[in-house]
Amino acid sequence: MREPGFWLAGPLLAGLLACSAGDTGTRPPGGDQSRDATVETAGAADPAAAPSAELIPIRVGGIEIRVELADEPAERQTGLMFRESLAENQGMLFAYPEERTLGFWMKDTLIPLDIAYIDREGRIVDIKQMEPQSTETHNSAAPAMYALEMNQGWFEANGIRVGDLIEF
Protein backbone atom coordinates (compact mmCIF):
# COMPACT_ATOMS: atom_id res chain seq x y z
CA MET A 1 0.00 0.00 0.00
CA ARG A 2 1.27 3.48 -0.81
CA GLU A 3 1.81 6.19 1.76
CA PRO A 4 -1.13 8.60 2.17
CA GLY A 5 -0.78 11.55 -0.19
CA PHE A 6 1.43 9.68 -2.69
CA TRP A 7 -0.17 9.28 -6.10
CA LEU A 8 0.89 9.17 -9.71
CA ALA A 9 -0.55 11.73 -12.07
CA GLY A 10 -1.95 10.32 -15.32
CA PRO A 11 0.95 11.44 -17.55
CA LEU A 12 3.54 10.00 -15.17
CA LEU A 13 1.74 6.66 -14.86
CA ALA A 14 1.32 6.43 -18.63
CA GLY A 15 5.03 7.13 -19.09
CA LEU A 16 6.01 4.50 -16.56
CA LEU A 17 3.83 1.89 -18.24
CA ALA A 18 5.41 2.72 -21.59
CA CYS A 19 8.94 2.04 -20.29
CA SER A 20 10.19 -1.45 -21.04
CA ALA A 21 11.88 -3.51 -18.34
CA GLY A 22 14.79 -4.09 -20.71
CA ASP A 23 15.51 -0.36 -21.06
CA THR A 24 19.01 0.37 -19.87
CA GLY A 25 19.95 3.90 -20.92
CA THR A 26 23.25 3.19 -19.20
CA ARG A 27 26.60 4.76 -19.81
CA PRO A 28 29.06 3.41 -17.22
CA PRO A 29 32.28 5.46 -16.95
CA GLY A 30 35.36 3.58 -18.08
CA GLY A 31 33.27 0.92 -19.79
CA ASP A 32 32.71 -1.03 -16.55
CA GLN A 33 29.69 -3.12 -17.52
CA SER A 34 29.71 -5.16 -14.29
CA ARG A 35 28.38 -2.38 -12.06
CA ASP A 36 25.03 -2.70 -10.26
CA ALA A 37 24.12 0.91 -10.92
CA THR A 38 22.40 2.30 -13.95
CA VAL A 39 24.50 5.34 -14.86
CA GLU A 40 22.75 8.27 -16.51
CA THR A 41 24.09 11.51 -17.83
CA ALA A 42 22.28 14.73 -17.11
CA GLY A 43 22.00 16.43 -20.50
CA ALA A 44 20.87 17.13 -24.13
CA ALA A 45 22.88 15.88 -27.12
CA ASP A 46 21.87 19.02 -29.01
CA PRO A 47 23.10 22.14 -27.14
CA ALA A 48 20.37 24.18 -28.85
CA ALA A 49 17.63 21.87 -27.54
CA ALA A 50 14.99 23.80 -25.66
CA PRO A 51 13.58 22.57 -22.34
CA SER A 52 10.32 20.67 -22.57
CA ALA A 53 7.32 23.00 -22.61
CA GLU A 54 5.33 20.66 -20.36
CA LEU A 55 6.12 21.09 -16.67
CA ILE A 56 4.40 18.81 -14.18
CA PRO A 57 3.64 20.09 -10.66
CA ILE A 58 4.80 17.87 -7.80
CA ARG A 59 5.34 18.45 -4.08
CA VAL A 60 8.63 17.81 -2.29
CA GLY A 61 8.33 17.85 1.49
CA GLY A 62 5.17 19.94 1.05
CA ILE A 63 6.80 22.47 -1.34
CA GLU A 64 5.33 22.69 -4.84
CA ILE A 65 7.81 22.58 -7.70
CA ARG A 66 7.47 22.04 -11.44
CA VAL A 67 9.45 19.33 -13.21
CA GLU A 68 10.20 18.09 -16.68
CA LEU A 69 9.54 14.36 -16.85
CA ALA A 70 12.25 12.09 -18.28
CA ASP A 71 10.58 8.68 -18.54
CA GLU A 72 11.85 7.45 -21.91
CA PRO A 73 15.40 6.14 -22.44
CA ALA A 74 16.44 9.03 -24.73
CA GLU A 75 15.03 11.62 -22.30
CA ARG A 76 16.85 10.01 -19.35
CA GLN A 77 20.08 9.86 -21.35
CA THR A 78 19.71 13.51 -22.34
CA GLY A 79 18.60 14.99 -19.02
CA LEU A 80 19.90 18.53 -18.41
CA MET A 81 23.07 18.44 -20.52
CA PHE A 82 24.30 21.68 -22.08
CA ARG A 83 21.73 23.84 -20.31
CA GLU A 84 23.13 27.00 -18.82
CA SER A 85 20.50 27.49 -16.10
CA LEU A 86 17.57 25.92 -14.32
CA ALA A 87 14.73 28.10 -13.02
CA GLU A 88 14.11 28.38 -9.28
CA ASN A 89 11.76 25.66 -7.97
CA GLN A 90 12.08 23.79 -11.26
CA GLY A 91 13.82 20.49 -11.93
CA MET A 92 13.86 17.24 -13.84
CA LEU A 93 12.25 14.02 -12.61
CA PHE A 94 13.70 10.78 -14.01
CA ALA A 95 11.28 7.83 -13.82
CA TYR A 96 12.25 4.16 -14.20
CA PRO A 97 10.06 1.08 -14.69
CA GLU A 98 11.45 -0.63 -11.56
CA GLU A 99 13.47 0.08 -8.44
CA ARG A 100 17.22 -0.46 -8.67
CA THR A 101 20.47 1.18 -7.68
CA LEU A 102 20.74 4.29 -9.83
CA GLY A 103 23.87 6.25 -10.66
CA PHE A 104 24.24 9.63 -12.36
CA TRP A 105 27.22 11.59 -13.61
CA MET A 106 27.51 15.15 -14.90
CA LYS A 107 29.45 14.79 -18.16
CA ASP A 108 28.42 17.70 -20.43
CA THR A 109 26.16 19.18 -17.72
CA LEU A 110 27.02 22.84 -17.16
CA ILE A 111 25.12 23.69 -13.96
CA PRO A 112 25.73 22.35 -10.45
CA LEU A 113 22.89 20.09 -9.34
CA ASP A 114 21.61 18.17 -6.34
CA ILE A 115 19.94 14.83 -6.90
CA ALA A 116 17.38 13.12 -4.67
CA TYR A 117 16.87 9.39 -5.19
CA ILE A 118 13.29 8.31 -4.46
CA ASP A 119 11.85 4.84 -3.86
CA ARG A 120 8.60 3.41 -5.27
CA GLU A 121 6.68 4.71 -2.24
CA GLY A 122 7.78 8.28 -2.94
CA ARG A 123 10.25 8.50 -0.05
CA ILE A 124 13.65 10.15 -0.55
CA VAL A 125 16.34 7.51 0.11
CA ASP A 126 19.41 9.63 -0.68
CA ILE A 127 20.44 13.18 -1.64
CA LYS A 128 23.78 14.02 -3.27
CA GLN A 129 25.50 17.10 -4.65
CA MET A 130 26.93 16.87 -8.17
CA GLU A 131 29.50 19.16 -9.76
CA PRO A 132 29.31 20.26 -13.42
CA GLN A 133 31.16 18.38 -16.15
CA SER A 134 32.29 15.57 -13.86
CA THR A 135 32.37 11.87 -14.70
CA GLU A 136 32.23 10.92 -11.02
CA THR A 137 29.30 8.53 -10.56
CA HIS A 138 26.82 9.34 -7.78
CA ASN A 139 25.09 6.05 -6.88
CA SER A 140 21.91 5.90 -4.82
CA ALA A 141 22.40 4.59 -1.27
CA ALA A 142 19.32 2.36 -1.70
CA PRO A 143 17.21 1.12 -4.61
CA ALA A 144 15.28 3.95 -6.25
CA MET A 145 12.61 4.25 -8.92
CA TYR A 146 12.90 8.02 -9.42
CA ALA A 147 15.63 10.65 -9.36
CA LEU A 148 14.92 14.37 -8.96
CA GLU A 149 17.54 16.91 -10.07
CA MET A 150 17.33 20.45 -8.73
CA ASN A 151 19.73 23.39 -8.56
CA GLN A 152 22.56 22.66 -6.14
CA GLY A 153 21.61 23.67 -2.60
CA TRP A 154 17.84 23.57 -3.22
CA PHE A 155 17.13 20.58 -0.95
CA GLU A 156 19.18 21.99 1.94
CA ALA A 157 17.77 25.52 1.54
CA ASN A 158 14.23 24.11 1.72
CA GLY A 159 14.87 21.75 4.64
CA ILE A 160 14.32 18.63 2.50
CA ARG A 161 15.98 15.52 3.95
CA VAL A 162 16.24 11.77 3.43
CA GLY A 163 12.91 10.26 4.51
CA ASP A 164 10.79 13.14 3.21
CA LEU A 165 7.94 12.31 0.85
CA ILE A 166 7.50 13.30 -2.78
CA GLU A 167 3.89 13.68 -3.96
CA PHE A 168 3.36 13.19 -7.70
N, C-alpha and C positions, 0 to 999 in steps of 0.2 A: 504494500500500500504506500502511496506517495504521501509526503509530508503535507499538512494543510497549507493551502496557499500556493502550492507548486502545480503548475499546469502548463501544457504545451499549447501555444497558439496554433491555429490551423496551418499557416504557412510553414512553421517549424516542423510540425508533425509530418506534413506532406513531404518536406525535404528529407526528413530522417527516413521515412519509408522508401524514398527513392534511392537512397544510398545502398549500394550492394555490400554484403559482408566481405567480399573479396577486394574491396577498394583499399589500396595501400596509400597512395599519395606520399610515399616515404622518400626521403632523400638523406640517408645517413651520412654524416661527415666521414671522410676517409674511406668510404666504401665498405664500412663494417656492416655487413648484412646480418650478423648474428645477434644484434641488439634486440632487447625486448621492446624498446620504445619505438613508436612511430614518430619520425622526425619530420616536422613541417617547417617550411620557410614562411616568413611573414612578408609577402609582397607580390607585386604585379609585374609580369614579364614585359609589359609595354609601359615604359615610364609615363607616357601620355595618357594612360588609362584613367578615366574619371571614376571616383567612388560611386558605388551603387546608389541609385536615386532612392531605393526603398530602404527606409530605416525602421526597424521594429522596436517598439518600446518594451523594455524589461525592467525589473526592479532588482537591485543589488543591495541587500541589507536594508531594504525599505526605501532606497533612493532610486528614482526613475532615471534611466539612461536610454539612449537610442543606439541600436547596433545594426551593423551590416551583418547579414547571415552568410556564412561560408559553410555550406552543407554538401557541396559537390566536390569531387577530387580536384578539379582545376581551380575552384575558388579557394579551397584550403591550401593548395600549393602556392597560389598567388598571394593571398593574404593582404598585407599592407606594404608590400615592397614598393620602393621608389617614391612613396608619398612623402611630402615635405612637412605635413602637419596633420593633426587629428583634432577635431573640434572638442571643446570641453564637454564632458558628460556624453561622449560618443565613443564607440569602440567597435570591435569586430568579434562576433561570436562564432567559433568553429564548432560544428556539430558532427559527431561520429555515430555510426550505426550501432556500436557496442562499446562498453567500457573496456579500457586497456591502459597500460602505461603510455602516456603521450610525451613527446619531446619536441621542442621548438628551438630553432636557431634564428639569427637575425641577419643572415647573409642578404645583402642588397636592401635592407630595411634602414631607412635614414633617420627615423625618430626613436628616441628611447621609450621603451614600453614596459609595462608590468603585465604579467599574465596570471590569471586565476584559473586553476584546474578545478573542474566541477564534476561531481559524480552523477549517476543517473537519477538520484533523488533531489538534485538541485543544490547540494551542499558543497561549499568550497572545501577542497581537500588540500590545496597548496596554493601559495602565491609567491611568485618570483619576479625579480627585476631583470630586465634584459637590456643590454647595451647595443646601440646601432652597429650594423655591419660586422657583427661577430659570428663566428661559426661555432662558438661554444653552445653545446646542447643543454637545454634546461628541461630535464625530465620531471614529470609529475611524481610526487611522493607516494601517491596511491593511484589505483586505476581511476580513470576519468572518462566521461563521455562528451564533455564540452570543455572548451578553453575560451576564456574571455580576455582579449587584449585591450588595454586602456593606456592612456598616457602615463608615463612613469610617475609614480608618487600618488596617483589617483586613489588607490585602495587605502593607503595609509592616511592621506588627507581626509578621507571620508569615514575613517574608523572601521573599514571593512577588514575582517579577519577570517582565518581558517575556521570553518564551522558555520559561518553565516550562510544564509539561504538566498538563492537566486530564484526569482519568480518570472517565468516565461509567459 
